[in-house]
Amino acid sequence: MLNWVIQKLSITMFNYLLNSGVLDKIDSKIGHYFFHQFSLRLPKFIGI
């Protein structure tokens, strides 16, 4: 359940970045790489 919530949060944040045009200013490969790294580190950041 917790993983699902984290995944939903990550996807929502990613969609927000996409819609706000932030990712248009970055190379998409770099954007996807940072998003992936962020998804991996999010649980540690929250403190799970």
C-alpha positions as CSV (number, residue, x, y, z in Angstrom):
1,M,0.0,0.0,0.0
2,L,2.8,2.4,1.0
3,N,4.7,1.7,-2.2
4,W,1.5,2.5,-4.2
5,V,1.1,5.8,-2.4
6,I,4.8,6.7,-3.2
7,Q,4.4,5.7,-6.8
8,K,1.2,7.8,-7.1
9,L,3.0,10.8,-5.5
10,S,6.0,10.4,-7.9
11,I,3.7,10.1,-10.9
12,T,1.7,13.1,-9.9
13,M,4.9,15.2,-9.3
14,F,6.3,14.0,-12.7
15,N,3.0,15.0,-14.5
16,Y,3.1,18.4,-12.7
17,L,6.6,19.0,-14.0
18,L,5.6,17.9,-17.5
19,N,2.5,20.1,-17.5
20,S,4.3,23.1,-16.1
21,G,6.9,22.9,-18.9
22,V,9.8,22.4,-16.6
23,L,10.9,19.2,-18.4
24,D,10.7,20.9,-21.8
25,K,13.7,23.0,-20.7
26,I,15.7,19.9,-19.8
27,D,16.8,17.1,-22.1
28,S,14.2,14.4,-21.6
29,K,16.8,11.7,-20.9
30,I,18.2,13.8,-18.1
31,G,14.8,14.5,-16.8
32,H,13.8,10.8,-16.7
33,Y,17.1,9.9,-15.1
34,F,16.6,12.5,-12.3
35,F,13.0,11.4,-11.9
36,H,14.1,7.8,-11.5
37,Q,16.7,8.7,-9.0
38,F,14.2,10.8,-7.1
39,S,11.7,7.9,-7.0
40,L,14.4,5.6,-5.5
41,R,15.4,8.1,-2.9
42,L,11.9,9.3,-1.9
43,P,11.3,6.5,0.7
44,K,14.6,7.3,2.4
45,F,13.8,11.0,2.4
46,I,10.3,10.4,4.0
47,G,12.1,8.2,6.5
48,I,10.4,4.8,5.8
